[in-house]
Amino acid sequence: MSPAERARWIEREDKMPLTMQCELAGVARSTVYRRLEAATRQECIEEEDDQLRALIDEEYTSRPFYGSRRMAVFLRGRGHRVNRKRVQRLMREMGLAGMAPGPATSKPHPQHKVYPYLLRGVAVTRPNQVWSTDLTYIRLARGFAYLVAIIDWYSRRVLAWRISNSMDASSCVDCLEDALRHHGRPEVFNSDQGSQFTSDAFTGVLKREDVAISMDGRGRALDNIFVERLWRNVKYEDVYLKGYANMAELTVGLAQYFAFYNAERPHQALGYETPDHVYRAGVGGGALIVDKFGDADLEQEKIGSTGQRRAAAEVETDTA
């Protein structure tokens, strides 16, 4: 057995002094001290990364247009000595990118087909006309998770959701199948250009169900605004307040929150009705994405004489 393998027997927490452990294992003390110091440094780095992720998550939820440059400035303002490269790594691990055109905009897998955006100027006037999805980072007391949800644009109802410890496509596909199984199928399904949603596994389910596939335009910050607003509500009204410790606690807590969100929480954009009521009744919801000054924007107005609302302009003040 090599000295390196024997050095792994030695533990700082052991009651036996390190000097005696080294002598019994037949390894040099300097070797053991270097290994233990390296492990301690790595633990400190990981602990600080967790603190940075928590700050990035909260700031990004408030300001999703922040890219790595602005986020690095924000973190330095909070007293953390970080460079942009480290911030880029953390944001990439969290699946975050600033809502602006340019190098930081998320890209699909190079071998996956990207579909055009189909919803600009389209009035959403009924449930199950348009669904959309997105993935977000959820911080835990120790570690993190990813949450995917599917929302009905007309009623803002959360139709299905899943949590996972990775950003692969499997949990997204499972969430989609669950929504289709319990709520039928939409006419159009919108997502961003992330590799989870451009994958053959995900788009194949939509093609099987004969659903038109729409994907956010590159750099179009508000093309999927309803899910982005949902993330803000979930985090500020539940996740940040509860401080979930692990995946089990998060699963139970989100199940309770989404039940409340759909069935009890009045929504300003729905005339203070609940998503469940609007989804079932087919009255009181609606949405429209329009171009304004050459960019994607949202505006609130009546649709005909039905009293249906388009409340997407309330990006900052609406509680969705």
NULUM-743776 format. One record per residue (C-alpha): chain; x, z, y. Coordinates in Angstrom, 2 decimals, padded with zeros to 5 digits. Layout:
% residues N
   chain         X         Z         Y
       A         X         Z         Y
...
END
This chain:
% residues 320
   chain         X         Z         Y
       A    000.00    000.00    000.00
       A    001.36   -000.98    003.42
       A    002.10    001.54    006.20
       A   -000.68   -000.02    008.29
       A   -003.21    000.65    005.54
       A   -001.97    004.23    005.11
       A   -002.19    004.76    008.88
       A   -005.96    004.22    008.66
       A   -006.23    007.45    006.66
       A   -005.27    009.41    009.74
       A   -008.06    010.68    011.99
       A   -007.76    012.42    015.32
       A   -010.80    014.64    014.54
       A   -009.34    015.94    011.28
       A   -008.56    019.67    011.20
       A   -005.07    018.92    009.88
       A   -002.53    018.30    012.69
       A   -001.60    014.65    013.30
       A    002.06    015.42    012.62
       A    001.27    016.69    009.10
       A   -001.13    013.79    008.44
       A    001.62    011.30    009.36
       A    004.14    013.08    007.13
       A    001.79    013.13    004.13
       A    000.82    009.46    004.66
       A    004.44    008.43    005.11
       A    003.92    006.63    008.42
       A    005.68    006.95    011.78
       A    003.90    009.06    014.38
       A    004.53    006.43    017.08
       A    002.57    003.87    015.05
       A   -000.39    006.20    014.72
       A   -000.34    007.20    018.39
       A   -000.36    003.55    019.49
       A   -003.32    002.79    017.22
       A   -005.29    005.80    018.42
       A   -004.57    005.04    022.07
       A   -005.69    001.43    021.60
       A   -008.92    002.63    019.94
       A   -009.56    005.07    022.80
       A   -009.03    002.32    025.40
       A   -011.42    000.03    023.54
       A   -014.07    002.75    023.43
       A   -013.72    003.24    027.19
       A   -014.05   -000.51    027.80
       A   -017.17   -000.72    025.61
       A   -018.71    002.28    027.36
       A   -018.05    000.73    030.77
       A   -019.46   -002.61    029.55
       A   -022.67   -000.81    028.60
       A   -022.85    000.69    032.11
       A   -022.24   -002.73    033.68
       A   -024.88   -004.37    031.48
       A   -027.44   -001.79    032.60
       A   -026.65   -002.45    036.29
       A   -026.67   -006.23    035.79
       A   -029.99   -006.08    033.96
       A   -031.70   -004.07    036.70
       A   -030.27   -006.15    039.55
       A   -031.05   -009.45    037.82
       A   -034.64   -008.36    037.24
       A   -034.99   -007.83    041.01
       A   -032.91   -010.87    041.99
       A   -032.95   -013.50    039.22
       A   -031.26   -015.99    041.57
       A   -028.00   -013.97    041.36
       A   -025.23   -015.77    039.53
       A   -021.92   -014.28    038.43
       A   -020.35   -014.43    041.90
       A   -023.07   -012.43    043.64
       A   -023.36   -010.09    040.68
       A   -019.63   -009.35    040.81
       A   -019.95   -008.52    044.52
       A   -022.91   -006.25    043.74
       A   -021.00   -004.40    041.01
       A   -017.95   -003.94    043.19
       A   -020.24   -002.51    045.84
       A   -021.34    000.05    043.25
       A   -017.73    001.13    042.77
       A   -016.82   -000.90    039.67
       A   -013.54   -002.82    039.63
       A   -014.64   -006.06    037.98
       A   -013.72   -009.71    038.32
       A   -016.01   -012.67    038.01
       A   -014.69   -013.59    034.56
       A   -015.82   -010.27    033.12
       A   -019.22   -010.56    034.79
       A   -019.60   -014.09    033.40
       A   -018.85   -012.79    029.90
       A   -021.40   -009.98    030.18
       A   -024.11   -012.24    031.63
       A   -023.46   -014.80    028.91
       A   -023.81   -012.12    026.23
       A   -027.07   -011.01    027.87
       A   -028.41   -014.58    028.08
       A   -028.60   -014.49    031.89
       A   -027.94   -017.22    034.43
       A   -028.75   -017.40    038.13
       A   -031.90   -019.37    039.03
       A   -030.10   -022.05    041.00
       A   -028.63   -025.51    040.32
       A   -024.97   -025.60    039.47
       A   -022.41   -024.63    036.83
       A   -024.13   -021.30    036.01
       A   -027.42   -022.90    034.96
       A   -028.02   -022.43    031.23
       A   -027.55   -025.49    029.08
       A   -029.16   -026.56    025.80
       A   -027.24   -027.15    022.63
       A   -025.47   -030.52    023.09
       A   -027.08   -031.91    019.93
       A   -030.62   -030.75    020.78
       A   -033.12   -032.99    022.54
       A   -034.32   -031.82    025.96
       A   -037.90   -032.66    026.88
       A   -039.21   -033.44    030.40
       A   -041.15   -030.95    032.50
       A   -044.84   -031.86    032.24
       A   -046.55   -029.28    034.47
       A   -045.60   -030.10    038.05
       A   -048.84   -030.76    039.92
       A   -051.00   -030.01    036.85
       A   -053.88   -027.59    037.51
       A   -054.25   -025.09    034.66
       A   -057.99   -024.48    034.48
       A   -058.68   -023.04    031.02
       A   -057.19   -020.74    028.38
       A   -054.86   -022.30    025.80
       A   -054.16   -025.24    028.07
       A   -050.57   -024.12    028.68
       A   -048.44   -021.53    026.93
       A   -044.87   -020.68    027.80
       A   -042.04   -018.54    026.47
       A   -038.74   -017.00    027.45
       A   -036.12   -014.57    026.19
       A   -034.83   -011.51    028.07
       A   -032.25   -008.76    027.62
       A   -033.49   -005.20    027.08
       A   -031.06   -002.32    027.54
       A   -031.13    000.65    025.18
       A   -029.43    004.02    025.43
       A   -026.91    002.73    022.91
       A   -026.67   -001.03    022.73
       A   -029.22   -003.66    023.64
       A   -031.92   -005.95    022.27
       A   -033.55   -009.26    023.13
       A   -037.26   -009.67    023.75
       A   -039.12   -012.97    023.38
       A   -042.77   -013.35    024.40
       A   -045.36   -016.10    024.62
       A   -047.85   -016.03    027.49
       A   -051.02   -017.98    028.26
       A   -050.67   -019.39    031.79
       A   -054.35   -019.36    032.66
       A   -054.99   -015.70    031.84
       A   -051.40   -014.30    031.88
       A   -052.22   -012.83    028.45
       A   -049.26   -011.98    026.20
       A   -050.14   -013.75    022.96
       A   -047.16   -012.69    020.83
       A   -043.77   -011.00    021.17
       A   -040.75   -010.10    019.08
       A   -037.54   -008.13    019.55
       A   -034.20   -008.93    017.95
       A   -030.56   -007.88    018.17
       A   -029.43   -011.50    018.61
       A   -030.41   -014.59    020.57
       A   -030.83   -016.89    017.58
       A   -033.89   -019.07    017.11
       A   -035.43   -017.23    014.13
       A   -037.22   -014.51    016.13
       A   -038.47   -017.14    018.60
       A   -039.89   -019.26    015.78
       A   -041.50   -016.20    014.21
       A   -043.10   -015.31    017.57
       A   -044.43   -018.86    017.98
       A   -045.90   -018.94    014.47
       A   -047.62   -015.61    015.14
       A   -049.19   -016.89    018.37
       A   -050.42   -020.06    016.67
       A   -051.81   -018.12    013.71
       A   -053.87   -015.74    015.87
       A   -054.78   -017.84    018.92
       A   -054.98   -021.47    017.85
       A   -052.75   -023.97    019.61
       A   -052.14   -024.90    023.25
       A   -052.22   -028.38    024.71
       A   -048.79   -027.94    026.34
       A   -045.98   -025.52    025.51
       A   -043.33   -024.84    028.15
       A   -039.90   -023.19    027.80
       A   -036.49   -023.29    029.39
       A   -033.66   -025.40    028.01
       A   -032.05   -022.61    026.00
       A   -030.74   -023.57    022.59
       A   -033.32   -021.33    020.86
       A   -036.16   -023.42    022.28
       A   -034.51   -026.85    021.99
       A   -033.63   -026.23    018.34
       A   -035.24   -028.38    015.65
       A   -036.64   -025.23    014.05
       A   -038.60   -024.36    017.21
       A   -039.64   -027.81    018.41
       A   -040.50   -028.78    014.84
       A   -043.29   -026.18    014.78
       A   -044.74   -027.59    018.01
       A   -044.56   -031.16    016.70
       A   -046.25   -030.07    013.48
       A   -049.14   -028.69    015.55
       A   -049.24   -031.78    017.79
       A   -048.45   -029.75    020.92
       A   -046.93   -031.48    023.96
       A   -043.47   -030.04    024.67
       A   -042.42   -029.27    028.24
       A   -039.10   -027.83    029.42
       A   -038.11   -026.41    032.78
       A   -036.25   -028.73    035.10
       A   -032.59   -027.89    035.54
       A   -032.28   -025.63    038.56
       A   -036.06   -025.40    039.05
       A   -036.26   -021.68    039.61
       A   -040.05   -021.31    039.46
       A   -041.01   -023.72    036.67
       A   -041.56   -020.79    034.29
       A   -042.40   -018.16    036.90
       A   -045.19   -016.47    034.94
       A   -042.90   -015.30    032.16
       A   -040.21   -014.31    034.67
       A   -042.80   -012.14    036.43
       A   -043.82   -010.64    033.08
       A   -040.22   -009.54    032.51
       A   -040.17   -007.82    035.88
       A   -043.35   -005.92    035.03
       A   -042.20   -004.94    031.53
       A   -038.90   -003.56    032.78
       A   -040.03   -001.75    035.92
       A   -043.27   -000.40    034.45
       A   -041.97    000.54    031.01
       A   -038.38   -000.04    029.89
       A   -036.58    001.48    032.88
       A   -038.96    004.43    032.96
       A   -038.81    005.21    029.25
       A   -035.10    004.66    028.56
       A   -035.54    003.70    024.90
       A   -032.74    004.89    022.63
       A   -033.01    002.38    019.77
       A   -034.89   -000.60    018.35
       A   -037.49    001.58    016.60
       A   -038.43    003.38    019.82
       A   -038.46    000.08    021.70
       A   -040.80   -001.53    019.16
       A   -043.33    001.29    019.39
       A   -043.08    001.50    023.19
       A   -043.51   -002.24    023.78
       A   -046.48   -002.38    021.40
       A   -048.17    000.28    023.53
       A   -047.19   -001.41    026.80
       A   -048.40   -004.89    025.85
       A   -051.70   -003.44    024.60
       A   -052.08   -001.78    028.01
       A   -050.90   -004.90    029.86
       A   -053.46   -007.15    028.16
       A   -056.48   -004.87    027.89
       A   -056.28   -002.28    030.69
       A   -053.93   -003.30    033.49
       A   -055.79   -005.05    036.36
       A   -053.93   -008.10    037.67
       A   -054.01   -009.07    041.33
       A   -053.66   -012.75    040.41
       A   -056.81   -012.48    038.27
       A   -059.01   -010.85    040.89
       A   -058.11   -007.45    039.39
       A   -059.51   -008.39    035.99
       A   -057.46   -007.93    032.81
       A   -055.77   -010.78    030.89
       A   -057.92   -010.05    027.82
       A   -061.13   -010.43    029.84
       A   -060.03   -013.65    031.56
       A   -058.73   -015.13    028.30
       A   -062.02   -014.48    026.50
       A   -064.32   -015.41    029.39
       A   -062.39   -018.47    030.56
       A   -063.19   -017.57    034.18
       A   -061.03   -016.09    036.93
       A   -057.58   -017.40    036.00
       A   -055.59   -020.53    036.67
       A   -052.20   -021.79    037.81
       A   -050.53   -024.71    039.54
       A   -046.87   -025.62    040.01
       A   -046.38   -027.95    042.98
       A   -043.48   -029.51    044.83
       A   -042.89   -028.15    048.32
       A   -040.15   -029.54    050.52
       A   -038.66   -031.24    047.48
       A   -038.35   -028.12    045.34
       A   -040.56   -026.33    042.85
       A   -042.78   -023.90    044.66
       A   -046.02   -022.10    044.00
       A   -049.04   -021.61    046.19
       A   -052.28   -019.65    046.01
       A   -055.61   -021.36    046.66
       A   -059.07   -021.87    045.21
       A   -059.77   -024.52    042.58
       A   -063.06   -026.23    043.53
       A   -066.05   -023.88    043.76
       A   -065.42   -022.00    040.51
       A   -063.55   -019.12    042.08
       A   -060.58   -019.75    039.80
       A   -057.32   -018.64    041.41
       A   -053.85   -020.06    041.68
       A   -051.76   -017.05    042.55
       A   -048.26   -018.26    041.83
       A   -047.21   -018.06    045.48
       A   -047.12   -014.26    045.23
       A   -043.66   -014.32    043.71
       A   -042.49   -011.23    045.57
       A   -045.70   -009.23    046.04
       A   -048.01   -010.17    043.16
       A   -048.04   -007.81    040.19
       A   -049.07   -010.69    037.90
END
